[in-house]
């Protein structure tokens, strides 16, 4: 039975190592394009006896599912609680109910393509008399919505390169730097060593913010001064990580709009310079997307993808929006992996995306 129907009945409120000739040639070539304006500063983490709180269970335990359900409360209210009013007292599923469901899906920013797929499949089931009651509707809806999202469930595999370089991009205000701090914590919990690169040299407070996250997570941060060449900073960070045998480099970049050609060219330059260190680098180009921007964010992500080639998304601020259905639009239009979802302000609240867990939390 729908969880939201039950709620209706009971209301609740350094220096690079010595290089081989071939490597040295590549370095010199890259340096010609990205010459540091000043020597990089590596902020080593402060030794502290203070312990971070234990991370939340990343599996699909009952408590984890409950936390996710609470985080998606605003989207669930838009979609599920409204359906509860309509379903209360109904003994059968009919076309009128499917029309109301369609409206609720669109209100939650599920998008036209995904909504059409869902409603068409439900209508087929209804015509075959396979939807006899609310419980049958719930099961079928869960099945369809999970199937739509399943291709996006592709966990990030960082084992295929060392250091594995993650270039983090996005528009202003999407939560890039905070997401980087939470990503560093996530990977450290997996036993990985991490280095952060302060590639957002445009915003004065960005370097300090990233260094604060570095101290909190006990990881080093490579930085230069405000206005330094971001490609140079990230280049130095990757070399430092290589010399120290670090597993993962996470590089911050300045927020930008897809219409700012000079800044989009800067991202292309960063990728080009990294390619001279490792032809496969960056191994992940991850865009941080604010779910609250809805369909507008979807268009922006598409423009970023067309310009620089994205390999994954981190969808943030799902706890603060009624538009959590945007993940279905991502699945049907962008067809890019959703690596992580942000469901709160805590350090453990950026979690790997799991399709069925998300759908069950939405319909709880």
C-alpha positions as CSV (number, residue, x, y, z in Angstrom):
1,X,0.0,0.0,0.0
2,X,1.2,3.5,-0.7
3,X,3.1,4.9,2.3
4,X,1.6,8.4,1.5
5,X,-1.9,6.9,1.8
6,X,-1.2,5.8,5.3
7,X,0.1,9.3,6.1
8,X,-3.1,10.8,5.0
9,X,-5.0,8.6,7.5
10,X,-2.6,9.5,10.3
11,X,-1.1,12.9,9.7
12,X,2.5,13.8,10.8
13,X,4.2,17.0,10.7
14,X,55.7,19.7,-4.1
15,X,58.1,18.9,-6.2
16,X,57.6,16.6,-9.2
17,X,59.8,13.4,-9.2
18,X,62.7,13.0,-11.6
19,X,61.2,12.2,-15.0
20,X,62.1,9.9,-17.9
21,X,62.9,11.8,-21.1
22,X,59.5,11.1,-22.6
23,X,57.7,12.3,-19.5
24,X,60.0,15.4,-19.3
25,X,59.1,16.3,-22.9
26,X,55.4,16.1,-22.1
27,X,55.9,18.2,-19.0
28,X,57.8,20.9,-20.8
29,X,55.1,21.0,-23.5
30,X,52.4,21.4,-20.9
31,X,54.4,24.0,-19.0
32,X,54.6,26.0,-22.2
33,X,50.8,26.3,-22.0
34,X,50.4,26.6,-18.2
35,X,53.4,28.3,-16.6
36,X,52.8,28.9,-12.9
37,X,52.6,32.6,-11.9
38,X,54.0,31.6,-8.6
39,X,55.2,28.5,-6.8
40,X,52.3,26.3,-5.7
41,X,51.5,26.2,-2.0
42,X,50.6,22.8,-0.6
43,X,48.5,23.1,2.5
44,X,49.2,20.0,4.6
45,X,46.4,18.9,7.0
46,X,46.8,19.9,10.6
47,X,47.2,17.0,13.0
48,X,44.2,16.8,15.2
49,X,42.9,14.4,17.8
50,X,39.3,15.4,17.0
51,X,37.4,12.6,15.3
52,X,34.9,13.1,12.5
53,X,31.5,11.7,13.3
54,X,31.0,8.2,12.0
55,X,29.6,8.2,8.4
56,X,26.1,7.2,7.8
57,X,25.5,3.7,6.5
58,X,25.9,3.9,2.7
59,X,23.9,0.8,2.2
60,X,20.2,0.4,1.9
61,X,19.4,-0.2,5.6
62,X,16.0,0.8,7.0
63,X,17.5,3.8,8.8
64,X,19.3,4.9,5.6
65,X,16.1,4.6,3.7
66,X,14.2,6.6,6.3
67,X,16.8,9.4,6.2
68,X,16.5,9.6,2.4
69,X,12.7,9.7,2.6
70,X,13.0,12.6,5.0
71,X,15.4,14.4,2.7
72,X,13.1,14.1,-0.2
73,X,10.1,15.4,1.8
74,X,9.4,18.5,-0.3
75,X,9.3,16.5,-3.6
76,X,7.3,13.8,-1.9
77,X,4.7,16.3,-0.7
78,X,4.4,17.7,-4.2
79,X,3.9,14.3,-5.7
80,X,2.8,11.7,-3.2
81,X,0.8,13.6,-0.6
82,X,-1.3,15.3,-3.3
83,X,-2.1,11.8,-4.6
84,X,-3.2,10.7,-1.2
85,X,-6.1,13.2,-1.3
86,X,-7.1,11.8,-4.6
87,X,-6.7,8.1,-3.7
88,X,-8.4,8.2,-0.3
89,X,-11.6,6.1,-0.5
90,X,-11.0,4.9,-4.0
91,X,-11.5,1.2,-4.6
92,X,-10.3,1.0,-8.2
93,X,-7.8,2.5,-10.6
94,X,-9.2,4.4,-13.6
95,X,-8.3,6.9,-16.2
96,X,-9.2,9.8,-14.0
97,X,-6.7,8.7,-11.4
98,X,-3.9,8.3,-14.1
99,X,-4.7,11.9,-15.3
100,X,-4.2,13.2,-11.8
101,X,-1.0,11.2,-11.5
102,X,0.3,12.7,-14.7
103,X,-0.3,16.2,-13.3
104,X,1.6,15.3,-10.1
105,X,4.6,13.9,-12.0
106,X,4.9,17.1,-14.1
107,X,4.6,19.2,-11.0
108,X,7.6,17.3,-9.4
109,X,9.6,18.2,-12.6
110,X,9.7,14.6,-13.8
111,X,9.6,16.0,-17.3
112,X,7.4,15.2,-20.3
113,X,9.3,12.3,-21.7
114,X,9.6,10.3,-18.5
115,X,6.0,11.2,-17.5
116,X,4.7,10.0,-20.9
117,X,6.6,6.7,-20.5
118,X,5.2,6.2,-17.0
119,X,1.6,7.0,-17.9
120,X,1.6,4.9,-21.1
121,X,2.8,1.8,-19.3
122,X,0.3,2.3,-16.6
123,X,-2.5,2.7,-19.2
124,X,-1.4,-0.5,-20.8
125,X,-1.5,-2.3,-17.5
126,X,-4.9,-0.8,-16.8
127,X,-6.3,-2.0,-20.2
128,X,-5.1,-5.5,-19.4
129,X,-6.9,-5.3,-16.0
130,X,-3.5,-5.7,-14.2
131,X,-4.1,-2.7,-12.0
132,X,-6.8,-3.8,-9.6
133,X,-6.1,-1.7,-6.6
134,X,-3.8,1.0,-5.1
135,X,-1.2,-1.6,-4.0
136,X,-0.9,-2.9,-7.6
137,X,-0.5,0.7,-8.8
138,X,2.3,1.3,-6.3
139,X,4.2,-1.8,-7.3
140,X,3.9,-1.0,-11.0
141,X,4.9,2.6,-10.5
142,X,7.9,1.6,-8.5
143,X,8.9,-0.8,-11.2
144,X,8.6,1.7,-14.1
145,X,10.3,4.6,-12.3
146,X,13.2,2.4,-11.2
147,X,13.7,1.1,-14.7
148,X,13.9,4.7,-16.1
149,X,16.6,5.7,-13.5
150,X,18.5,2.4,-13.6
151,X,20.9,3.4,-16.5
152,X,22.0,6.4,-14.4
153,X,23.1,4.2,-11.6
154,X,26.8,3.9,-12.5
155,X,29.1,4.1,-9.4
156,X,32.3,6.0,-9.9
157,X,35.2,3.6,-10.3
158,X,38.4,5.3,-9.3
159,X,40.6,2.2,-9.5
160,X,41.5,2.5,-13.2
161,X,44.1,5.2,-12.8
162,X,46.5,6.6,-10.1
163,X,46.1,9.3,-9.4
164,X,42.5,9.3,-10.6
165,X,41.7,12.9,-11.5
166,X,38.2,14.3,-11.0
167,X,37.6,17.7,-12.6
168,X,34.6,19.3,-10.9
169,X,32.6,22.0,-12.9
170,X,29.3,23.8,-12.7
171,X,27.6,27.2,-12.4
172,X,27.9,29.6,-9.5
173,X,26.0,28.6,-6.4
174,X,25.5,24.9,-7.3
175,X,27.6,23.8,-4.4
176,X,30.9,22.7,-6.1
177,X,33.4,23.4,-3.4
178,X,31.2,22.0,-0.6
179,X,30.5,18.9,-2.7
180,X,34.3,18.5,-3.2
181,X,34.8,18.5,0.6
182,X,32.1,15.9,1.0
183,X,33.6,13.8,-1.9
184,X,37.0,13.9,-0.1
185,X,35.3,12.5,3.0
186,X,33.5,9.8,1.0
187,X,36.7,8.6,-0.6
188,X,38.7,8.7,2.7
189,X,36.1,6.5,4.2
190,X,36.9,4.0,1.5
191,X,40.5,4.1,2.5
192,X,41.7,6.2,-0.4
193,X,44.3,9.0,-0.2
194,X,43.0,12.3,-1.6
195,X,44.6,15.6,-2.7
196,X,42.5,18.7,-3.5
197,X,43.4,21.3,-6.2
198,X,42.2,24.9,-5.7
199,X,41.5,25.6,-9.3
200,X,38.9,28.3,-8.6
201,X,41.4,31.2,-8.6
202,X,38.7,33.7,-9.6
203,X,36.8,33.9,-6.3
204,X,39.0,35.1,-3.4
205,X,37.3,33.0,-0.7
206,X,37.3,29.8,-2.8
207,X,40.8,28.8,-1.9
208,X,40.3,29.4,1.8
209,X,37.0,27.4,1.7
210,X,38.8,24.5,0.0
211,X,41.7,24.6,2.5
212,X,39.1,24.5,5.3
213,X,37.7,21.4,3.8
214,X,41.2,20.0,3.4
215,X,41.9,20.5,7.1
216,X,38.5,19.0,8.1
217,X,39.1,15.9,6.0
218,X,42.9,15.7,6.8
219,X,43.9,16.0,3.2
220,X,46.5,18.3,1.5
221,X,45.4,21.1,-0.8
222,X,47.5,22.5,-3.7
223,X,46.8,26.2,-4.3
224,X,48.2,29.5,-5.7
225,X,47.1,33.1,-5.3
226,X,43.9,34.7,-6.6
227,X,44.1,35.2,-10.3
228,X,46.6,32.4,-11.0
229,X,46.2,30.2,-14.0
230,X,43.8,27.3,-13.0
231,X,45.4,24.9,-15.5
232,X,48.8,25.5,-13.8
233,X,47.4,24.9,-10.3
234,X,45.7,21.6,-11.3
235,X,48.8,20.6,-13.3
236,X,51.0,21.0,-10.2
237,X,48.4,19.2,-8.1
238,X,48.5,16.1,-10.3
239,X,52.3,16.0,-10.3
240,X,52.3,16.4,-6.6
241,X,49.9,13.5,-6.2
242,X,52.0,11.3,-8.5
243,X,55.1,11.9,-6.6
244,X,53.3,11.1,-3.3
245,X,51.5,8.1,-4.6
246,X,48.1,9.6,-3.8
247,X,45.0,7.8,-5.1
248,X,42.7,10.6,-6.1
249,X,42.9,14.3,-7.1
250,X,39.8,16.4,-6.9
251,X,40.1,19.7,-8.8
252,X,37.9,22.7,-8.1
253,X,37.1,25.2,-10.9
254,X,35.5,28.6,-11.0
255,X,31.7,28.7,-11.4
256,X,30.6,29.8,-14.8
257,X,27.7,29.9,-17.2
258,X,27.8,27.9,-20.4
259,X,27.4,31.2,-22.3
260,X,30.7,32.6,-21.0
261,X,32.9,31.4,-23.9
262,X,36.2,32.6,-22.4
263,X,35.6,30.6,-19.2
264,X,34.4,27.5,-21.1
265,X,37.7,27.8,-23.1
266,X,39.5,27.8,-19.8
267,X,38.0,24.4,-18.9
268,X,39.0,23.1,-22.3
269,X,42.5,24.3,-21.6
270,X,42.6,22.5,-18.3
271,X,41.6,19.3,-19.9
272,X,44.1,19.8,-22.7
273,X,47.0,20.4,-20.2
274,X,46.0,17.4,-18.0
275,X,46.0,15.3,-21.2
276,X,49.7,15.9,-21.5
277,X,50.3,14.3,-18.2
278,X,48.0,11.4,-18.8
279,X,46.1,11.1,-22.1
280,X,43.1,9.8,-20.1
281,X,43.0,12.7,-17.6
282,X,40.8,14.0,-16.3
283,X,39.3,10.6,-15.7
284,X,36.0,12.1,-14.6
285,X,34.5,15.4,-15.5
286,X,31.8,15.8,-12.9
287,X,29.3,18.6,-13.0
288,X,27.6,19.7,-9.8
289,X,23.9,20.5,-10.6
290,X,21.5,22.2,-8.2
291,X,18.2,20.3,-8.4
292,X,16.3,23.4,-7.4
293,X,17.0,25.0,-10.8
294,X,14.8,22.3,-12.4
295,X,14.6,22.2,-16.2
296,X,16.8,25.3,-16.5
297,X,19.7,23.4,-14.9
298,X,19.0,20.5,-17.3
299,X,19.6,22.9,-20.2
300,X,22.8,24.2,-18.6
301,X,24.2,20.7,-18.1
302,X,23.5,19.9,-21.7
303,X,25.4,23.0,-22.9
304,X,28.4,22.0,-20.6
305,X,28.3,18.5,-22.0
306,X,28.3,19.8,-25.6
307,X,31.2,22.1,-24.8
308,X,33.6,19.9,-22.8
309,X,32.2,16.4,-22.5
310,X,30.8,15.4,-19.1
311,X,31.1,11.9,-17.7
312,X,29.0,12.2,-14.6
313,X,26.7,14.4,-12.4
314,X,26.4,15.1,-8.7
315,X,22.8,16.4,-8.2
316,X,22.8,18.5,-5.0
317,X,20.2,20.2,-2.8
318,X,17.5,17.6,-3.3
319,X,16.5,18.1,0.3
320,X,15.6,21.8,-0.3
321,X,13.4,21.5,-3.5
322,X,10.1,20.2,-4.6
323,X,11.7,19.4,-8.0
324,X,13.5,16.1,-7.1
325,X,11.8,14.5,-10.1
326,X,14.5,16.2,-12.2
327,X,16.5,13.0,-12.0
328,X,14.0,11.4,-14.3
329,X,14.5,14.2,-16.9
330,X,18.3,13.6,-16.6
331,X,17.7,9.9,-17.3
332,X,15.5,10.4,-20.4
333,X,17.3,13.5,-21.9
334,X,20.9,13.7,-20.8
335,X,21.5,9.9,-20.3
336,X,24.5,10.7,-18.2
337,X,25.5,8.8,-15.0
338,X,24.3,10.3,-11.8
339,X,27.3,9.5,-9.5
340,X,26.1,11.2,-6.3
341,X,23.1,12.9,-4.9
342,X,23.1,15.6,-2.2
343,X,20.4,15.3,0.4
344,X,21.5,17.5,3.2
345,X,24.1,19.8,4.7
346,X,26.0,17.1,6.7
347,X,29.4,15.7,5.6
348,X,27.8,12.3,4.9
349,X,24.9,13.7,2.9
350,X,26.5,13.4,-0.5
351,X,25.8,9.7,-1.2
352,X,26.2,7.4,-4.2
353,X,23.0,7.3,-6.3
354,X,20.9,4.2,-6.2
355,X,17.9,4.1,-8.4
356,X,15.5,1.9,-6.4
357,X,16.4,3.4,-3.1
358,X,15.6,6.9,-4.6
359,X,12.2,5.7,-6.0
360,X,11.2,4.0,-2.8
361,X,12.0,7.1,-0.8
362,X,10.0,9.2,-3.2
363,X,6.9,7.0,-2.9
364,X,7.3,6.2,0.8
